[in-house]
Amino acid sequence: MPEPVYPTEEGIWARAVRTEPQFEGATLGTPYPKAVANLRRAIDDRDDFDPAALLVWGTMQATGVLEILKDVEAAFGDEGQTIVRRALKRAGHEAMTGLIENSTLPDDIDPMSLTSYLVTGMNTIVYASLERPWITDEGRAEFDILWCPHQDRYSGFDCRVQRYFVEGMIEAVDNAGLPKMTGWVEQLIPMGADCCHFVIERRGEGENPWHEYSDRLGARALGED
């Protein structure tokens, strides 16, 4: 499949507003509001600030997380993987909790629209990605990621690291009493697709298929699958 082509007018970034009528009155906030406010003040009216520097910094951090996971898995096997996974889950939980707490979510928005909007927050704010979202029906939403900060550094298999952050984000949504969600990946840019494509569905109680597939990828990393 072809690689993504830029620039593009498609998709939405973090400051965009979903235009569907059901999202009227909803606004997405940001985790870490003090840090965000300080950055905005620091770069205000500065011609020498290059936003790409944050990509370089973030890529170094993401690479560090990936290398820590690989080394801990090699040294301690399943126990080491579990420790890192638990830590990343906590970080994802913190980020998503902050996003929810600083967002305005109308009471009358239908559950699938609400889930889709929260996922837009995950994608465009927490993951700084370019998203093309849509709602398929009352129980299913989908989205394409047209650009992701990790796409030119991570392999498709490396993206399993991000699943652990998302586990914490899903738990934060559950803990906030919001509609329960799950999802799966159908294609990835690092594997040659022109976009990453995800499907999101509402879920009931019990095991989450997202976590179950993470388990399978973890077993593969340890040579158990």
N, C-alpha and C positions, 0 to 999 in steps of 0.2 A: 504494500500500500504506500502511497506517496507521503512524504513528510509534510508537516504543516507549512503553509505559505503565509508570510507576513509582509507588510502590515495587513490587518483585517479589520473590517468594520463590524464583524459579527460578534455576538456574545455580549456579556456585561462584566464590568469590573466592580470593585467594592463600592463605589459611590453611585452606581446606577440604581434605579428604582424599577422593580418589576411592574409592568404596565397592566397586568390583568386586573379586572375590577375587584376581585376578592382580596387583593393586597392593599387596597386603599386604607390608609390609616396605620399601616405597619411600617416600622422603621427598624433597621438593623444597627445596633451599636457595636462596640468593639471590646474585646478583652483588654486588660492592662491599660485602662483609660489614662492614668497618670503618665505612664511611659509614652503613650501615643501623643498626649498633649504636649509633653516636653519635646518630643521630636519635631512636632509641627512648629513649635515656637523656635526651635533651634535652626530650622532650615528656612524659616519665613524670610522672603526677600534676599536669599543668598543665591547668587548666580553660580557659585562654585560647588553646589551640591549636585551630585550625580546619583539618581535613584538606583542605578545599576550597582553601586557600591554595596547596597543592602542585599542585592542578589549574591554578590561575591561572598559577603559575610555569612548569609544564610546557607549558601551552598557548602561553605566550610563546616558550619554547624551540622548540617544534614549528613555530610560525609563522615564527620566525627561520630555521630550516632550510629551510622551504618557500620563503621569499623569497630566500634565498641561492641555492638551486637555480635559481629562475626568472631571477634577475639574471645568474648565471653562464652559463646557457643562452643568454640574449639577447645577452650580450657575446661569448661564445666558442664557441657552438654545441656540436657534438658533443664537442669536446675538453673544454669546461667541464663538460658533463654527466657525462662519464666521470670527471673529477677528483672531483666531489662524490659520485657514486655509489660510487667507490672508498673515500672517506673514511667514508661511512655504513656501508658493508660492514664496514670495520674496527671501527667502534663496535659493530655488531651481533655481530660475532665475539667481541669482548671480553666483552660482556654474556652471551652464551650459554655461552662457555667458563667464566665464573665460576659460572653457574647449575649447569652439569654438575659442576664440581669440588666444589661445596658440596652436592651432592645424593647420596642413597643410592639406588642402582638395583640391585635384586636380580638375580643371575646367571640365575635360572630364569624370568624374565619373558619372555613370547613377544615377538617383534620388533615386531608391530603395536601391542601394548599398551604397550611401551616407547616407541615413537614417539608414541603418543597422549599418554602421560604427559609426555614432554618438551615436546610442543606445549602442554599445559596449563600447564607452567612458563613458556613463552614468553608465553602469553596472560594469565595471571593475575598473574604476578610481573613479567616484563619490561614488559608492556604495561598492567598494572594494570586489566585488563578483566574483565568478568563473563562467564564461559564456561559453555556447556552442551555437554559433550562426549559422544560415544558411539563405539563401535567397530562398524562395519558387518560386516566379515568379516576374515579373516586378512591381507588385503592392503589394507584400506581403513578409514579412520576419518574421522569428520566432527565438526564443531563449529559451534555458533552463538555469536556474540558478542552478548550482550544489552545491553551498555553498553560503550562505548569512550571514553577521554578525548578522542579527536579528533573524535568524531562531530558535535559541534555547532559545530566550527570549520572542519574540512576539507571540501571537496567530494569527490565520489566520485573525480574524477580526481586531486585532491591526494593521495589515499591511495597513489598510486604511490611517494611518498617512502618510505613504510614498507616497500615491497617491497625497497628497497636495504638497509635494516637486516636484513631477513629473509634476504637472500642471505648475509650474513655469519653469521647464526645457523645456517643450513643447512650452511655450510662448517665451522663449529665442530663440529657433530654429525658430519660426515664425518671430520674430523681426529681426533675422539675414538674413531674405530673403531666407532661406533654405527650402527644400521640407517639406510641412506640413505633420504631422503624427498623428496617433491615435493608440490605442492598447487596448488589453484586456487580462485578466488573465484566464487561463484555469485550472491550478492546483497550489497548494502551498505546500511547505515543512511543514509549521506549521500545515497543515490540513492532514498530513499523506502521502503526495506524496514523491516519491524519488527525485524529483526536482520540481522547480517552472517552469511552462511553460507559455510563453507569445506569443501573436501574434501581429505584428505591420503591419499596413497598411497605405498607403498614404490617405490623406483626402483632400476634397475641402474646400470651405468657409463654414461658418455657425457653428453650434454647434458641439462640440467635444464629441463623445460618452464616452471618458475617463472621462470628467468632469461630464457628466450626471450620470454615474454609481457612481462616488464619491458623488454626491448629494443623491443618493438612500441610500448609506451606511451611510451618515451623518444623514439622516432621521431615519434610523434604530437605530442609536446610541441614538437618542433623543426620541425613542419610538414612532415615528410617522409612521413607516412602518411595 
